[in-house]
């Protein structure tokens, strides 16, 4: 089975990803990654993350994939040396100069070529392989047929990684200047403001102040907002095409999102390892599962040809809401840190690596006072909740999303 690679915007997401079945995670330091507004890792946290990840026999890849300016190279190389000394398993890079400089100055650090580098063909892939790259993260514009042909044309030792789930960029493999132009925040510098997700209208030059909607549907106009990718139902095709690592997008996402999506893909891959029949029979449940985490409308990207539609995805939706995190469980009673309000009588779900279990909330007590409540609304407060299924620290609870009903 291929590697399942998950996003880690910080330690909570890293722990959730590994607990729910990721084989590897990718994350960043405050500098040189492409998600400046994720939690990211300090050097101390990176050391902790590496110890935690390696103790489980899994891998941590560090993103160093901004497009650096000339004056940033000394710090970039110093960062890479320090990361290699700590034990980072590989660095993701997108800039050709950065790739060659790190190969020269930090040869002990394995390098993976980021999707930002737009690897579309075997000539490019072989160039990276000849110069020491271990893996290429393929451009998102490639179809499965082209991936299969590329795999056959490059040395076996060069691994191919591809995105399977999460947000997609409207521009060519993320090479976008819209955020720079409208907000001064550079997308290729890790500070994208995502203006493609905004709602737009037309203004005629001689009629200033008169805004005309570009009608798409009754809910708004999102001509530039790309759909989210979802390849959960097409894992056999990806594996057959030669993809060695299945990558989930989402370093800005919560630990609950990471647990939900990683857990669904882990269960799918484990079922597929048994038989394709087992996998197919589980798919309806798992497709429902990923819809319980925040997402835009789904499609399959470019894997089966140009997506139709490419854009028009409005805002986020989710069929259930993250209501709490289990801190411990004993004799049918869970101590839970509250995330969002729910009520006595609600049907809740326990999300754990073993699967999903439904139960009814029969009572809520405050952990510190024992006071009975019908509901609690203060996020971060700890409560005691009867939970009839065995649970453990790091499991999640979700309940009805009343905005979705």
N, C-alpha and C positions, 0 to 999 in steps of 0.2 A: 504494500500500500504506500502511496505517496506521503510525504510529510504534510502535516496540518499545521499551518503557520498563522499565528494570531497576533493581533495588535496589543501593545502594552503601553498605554499612555502614562502609566504610573504603577506603583506597587500593587494597589488593589486590583487593577485590571490584569496585571501579570499573574497574580495568585489565582484569580478566577480563571484565566485562560489555561493555566497549567492544571488546575484542579479538574476542569471540565474536559480535558483531553487533548490540548494542543501539544504537539511534539516540539515546537519551537515558538519563540515570541520575537517580535522586533520592537525596539523602542529607541529613544533619543536622549541625549544630554540637552541642556538648555541651548547649546549652539550647534549649528551645522546640520540639524535635522530639518525636515520639511513640515513640522507641526509645532510652530513656536508657541501656540496657545494650548497645547496639551499639557498635562501635568509634568511630563518628562522626569528625568532622573538627575539628581545631583551626583557628584562623584561618589559620595558615601552611599547613596541609595543604589547606584549602579553596582558597587561592590557587593552590597546586600542582595541585590537582584541576581547577580551572577552566582553567588553562593547558593541561593535558594533554587535557582534553575538547574544548576549542575548537580546538586544533591539529588534531584529527581531524574538525572540522566537525560536532561533535555538541553536545548540550545537557546542562546540569546544573540540576536543580530542587532548591531548598532547602526542606526541610520546616520550617515554623513553625506547626505545627498542633495544639499543645496548647491547652487551654482556659485562657487566662491570667486571673490575678486582677488586680484594679485596680492594685495597686502594681507589677505587672510591665510595664505598658504602656510606660513610658519606656525600659526596657531593650529591649523587643521592637522598638520603633520604631528605636532606635539600631542594633540588630542588623540590621534590614532595610535601613537606609540604608547600612551598611558593606558588606553583602552585595551590594546593588545596585551600589555603587561598584566592587566587585571584578569584577562582570560576571556574577553569577548570572542565569540565563535566566528564571527565574520562582520565585515562592514559593508553597508550598502552605499554605493557611490553612483552618481549620475554624470558628473563632469569628467570629460576625457582627461584633462590635465590633472585633476585630482586622482583619478585612477592610476595614471602613469607615475605620478609623484609618490603615491603611497606604495606602489609596487617597488619603486626604487628605494625609498627611505624606510619603509616599514614592511619588508618582505614577509615577515612572519604572520602578518594579518591577512587572513583569507578575505577576498573581495567578491561581492555579488553586485552585478550591474543593475541599477535601479530602473524601474519602468520609465522614469523621466528621461532616460537615455534613448528611448524610442527604438529598441532593437526589433527590426521588422524582417531581417533576412539573414541568411547563413554567412554571407561575407562579413557582415558586422559582428555576428556572433563568433566567427572563427578568429577575427582580429582580437577580440577580448580574450578568447581562450589562449591564443598564442602568447599573449602578454600576461597570462597568469590568473585570469578570472576563473573562479570555480563554478559560477552560476550566473545566468542572465534572467532578470525578471522581464518577461516579454511585454512588448507594447500592447496596450489594451485593444488596439485596432485590429489585431490578428484574428482570423477565423480559425476554427479547429483544423480545417483542411490545410491551411498555411502553417499552423503549428506542427502538424504531422510531417509535412514536407521539410520544414526547417530541422526538425529532430533527426530526420534521416540524413541530412546534409552536414551535420556537425559532429565532432568527435564525441564518443560516448561519455567521456569524462566531464563534459560540460553539461551541468544540470540546467533544466528549464523550470522556471517558477512562473505561475500565472495567478491573477486575481480570480476569485470565485464568488465573492460576496461583498456587498457594501456600496458606498457612494462611488459614483463615477464622475469624472470631470468632463465638462462640455468641450474643452479644447483638446488638442492633439496630445495624448498622453500627459496631460497636465501642463503643457507649455502655454501658459495663458498670461496675457498682459492686462486683462480687464480690471483686475483688482488694483494693479499699479496705477492705471489711468484714472480710475474713479475715486480711489481712496488713498493712494500713495503707499499701500501695503503690498509688497511684492509676493506673488504666489510662488515664484521660484526661489524665494528667500525664506519661505516657511511662514509667511504672514498673510495668506490669502483671506480676504474678507467675504468670499463667496458671493460676489454680486450677481453671478449667474442664477442664484436662487431668489433674487428679488423679483417683484412684480413690476412690469413695465407698461407704459402707455405711449402713444404717438402724440407729438406736438407739431402742428403745421407752422412753418416759419412766420407767416403773416398773421397768425392767430395765437400769439403768446398767451400762456395761461389757460388755454383750452386743451384739455387732455382727452384723447380718444382711446378707449380700451381696444386692445388687440384681442378680440374675443376668442377664448378657447373653450371655456365652459362656464357654468354659473358660479363657480367658486373662485375664478380668477384667471390671470394670464401669466404663464410661466414658460415663455418660449425658449429660454436658455437653460432651464433647470433639468439636468439629466436624470433619467430613471436610476434607481439602485439596481445593482447587479445581483442576480440570484441564480447560481448554477447547481443548486442542491440536487436537482433532478437529472443532472447530466454528468455525474462523476465518472461513470464508466467510459464515456466518450473522451473526457479529459485525460484519464489514465491511459487509454488506448492511443491517444495522440502523443504520449511521451512526457507529460507534465510530471515533474518529480516533487514539486511543492505546491500545495494549494493554499493561496494567501487570502486571508480575510482582511478587508479594509476596516479602519475604525479607531485610530489612536486618539480621537476626540470623544470616544464613546465611554459610557459608564461600565462599571464592572458587571452590572446586570446584563447589559447588552452583550458584552463579551461572553459571559457564561451561557446565555441563551443560544447565541449563534454557534459558538464553538461546540457546545454540547450537542446541538443538532447535527453538525457536520461530523463530529466524532462518532455518534451513533450510526450515522449513514455509512461511514467508512468501515466501521466494525461489522455492520450487517452485510456490506458488500464483500468483505473478506470471507464471510461464511458462504454466501451465494448471491447471485444477482436477484434471485427470487425473494430472498429475505430482505434485500435492500428495497426492491420495488414494493413489497407489501408494507414496509415501514414509511415509505415516502409521504403518503397523505398526512400522517401524524406529524412528521418532521416539517413539512411545508407549512402546516398550521403553527408549528412551534416558532419558526423564525418570524412569523407575523405578530407574535406576542411581544416582540421588541420593537423599538422605534425604527421606522423605515419609511422611505418614499415608495411609490409604486415600483414594482419589480419588472425587469426584463432580463434577457440573456446577453446583453451587450452586443459585441461584434462576432461572437463565436459561431453564429449560423448565418452570417452576412450582416450588412448594415442594419442596425436596430430600427425597428419601427414600432412606436416613435422613438427618436433619439432623445427628445426633450419634451417638456410639458408636465413633468412631475411637480406637483404643488408643494405642500408642506409634509410634515411627518405625520404618521399615524401608527397606532399600535393597538392590538386587540385586548391586551391586558396591561395592567400597570404594576410596576415594581413597588411593593408596599413594605418590604422589610428584609433584613438580613439575619439569618440564624447565627447566634453567638455560641449557644450550646443547647443540648437537648438531653433530657434524662427522664425516664419513666413517663413518657408521653407529654412532657411539658417543655416547651421551648422558651429560651430567653432570646428576644428578638430586638434588634435596633430598628426603630421605625423609620421608614423612608417617606411613605405617603399614607394618607388616611384610608382606613377601611372600617367596617362596622361589624358588630356582633350580628351573626346571621348570614354574612357574606360567604359565598363559596370561594375559597382560596386554592391556590396551587403551590405545592412545594416543588421547587426546581433543584434537583441534585444530580450529581454525575450518574447515579443509578437510574435516573429517569424522572418523570413528572407524576406527582400524586395529588389528587384532589381531595379536599376536606372542607368541612363547614366550621367557621369560627364560632365556637359556642360561648366563649367568654374572653374578656380582655382585662388583665390586671396590671397596674403599674408596678414595675419591678422594685422600685425603692420603697413604696408605701404599702403595696398590696391592695390598693383601692381598686374596686371594680369600676369599669367604664364601658359605655356602649361604643365609644370610639375615642381615638386619641389623634390629635392633629399636629403635634409638635415633632417635626423631623429630628431624628437623633435621640429621642427619648427611648428608653428601654422598657419593654413590656414582657409579661408572661402570657403565653398563649398555649392552650391545649393543642397538641399536634400528634395525631394518632399514628403517623408514619415515622419510622426511625429517621433522624436527621443528624446533621453535624455542622460544626462551625464552617461558614463559607457557603452553605446552602442559601437559597433565596426564596422569598415568598412573593407571590403576585396575586392581585385581585382584580375585580371588575374595573375596567377603564370607563368611567361613567360618561366621559366625553365622547367615547366611541359608540356607546349604545344608541 
